[in-house]
Amino acid sequence: MPQPTDQAADTAATNAAAAGPTAAAPGEPAASGRHELTATGLSLGYDGNRIVDALDLAIEPGAVTVIVGANASGKSTLLRGLARLLPPQAGAVTLDGRDITALPSRQVATIVGLLPQQPIAPEGIGVADLVGRGRYPHQGWFRHWSSTDDAIVAAAMAATDTLKLAPRRMEELSGGQRQRVWIAMALAQKPDLLLLDEPTTFLDVTHQVEVLDLLHELNHQQGTTVVMVLHDLNLAARYADRLVVMRQGRILAEGTPAEVLTEAVVLEAFGLRARIIADPVCGAPLVVPIGRFHRPA
């Protein structure tokens, strides 16, 4: 596989800017595998409009944190701010105690990975080439493409069931196939802190569970800190160690799924009347919506 080009740097930095640990420069956070990502008084927005307002959040190292909330509650905006793709209007995001905006891009890219909601692939790019670009932050003047990179890319594609897609171009794939390729790219970067915005988008229910199982495995076997936005409350409750519920740009509730998913919180955050029962598979909270035509007996 060819060594990534400068265009790959832009793609990796914008769409999934992270990779495995490399030596840190003096005064920069060491890539120890357990990094502290914190938002303090964070306000974010677009064109002067504030979406996230004075938010405080400390991501628990080594845990799976899932962010949920109604549409336009600020979930994706918060994730972009944590990944330093969106500069703060106020407050700060710190990585290992340092303002993330003050750190060199390559240093951040060796620690923090991002899979955005709608990543855009360069026109005509092949699947294997795109996944390989996830290795870009590992490259440098004295570090070129190696058999180790090949093995990491192959493992990422095997884990996401995309090996058979390797010879094809991205524009030839279905939405679900493209999503799995982007996840493979993020995994190939081997980040210590992985941020994913709705990673199950476009996936059927089987692949949704497979992807979430994969992220769970990555967290438990490699200690990767995972932060993701999900729409499905019941999948969020199953896979989250920590659940963050957002409403109108602020955190409404935060804690374990059992602590957070109450009927009152679901009603306030989503305007949804529901019953909360135990998931018969794993015991996590299970949200059972109550519609206008299905009232409890």
Secondary structure, 3 states (H helix, E strand, C coil): CCCCCHHHHHHHHHHHCCCCCCCCCCCCCCCCCCCCEEEEEEEEEECCEEEEEEEEEEECCCCEEEEEECCCCCHHHHHHHHCCCCCCCEEEEEECCEEHHHCCHHHHHCCEEEECCCCCCCCCCEHHHHHHHHHHHHCECCECCCHHHHHHHHHHHHHCCCHHHCCCEHHHCCHHHHHHHHHHHHHHCCCCEEEEECCCCCCCHHHHHHHHHHHHHHHHHHCCEEEEECCCHHHHHHHCCEEEEEECCEEEEEECHHHHCCHHHHHHHHCCCEEEEECCCCCCEEEEECCCCCCCC
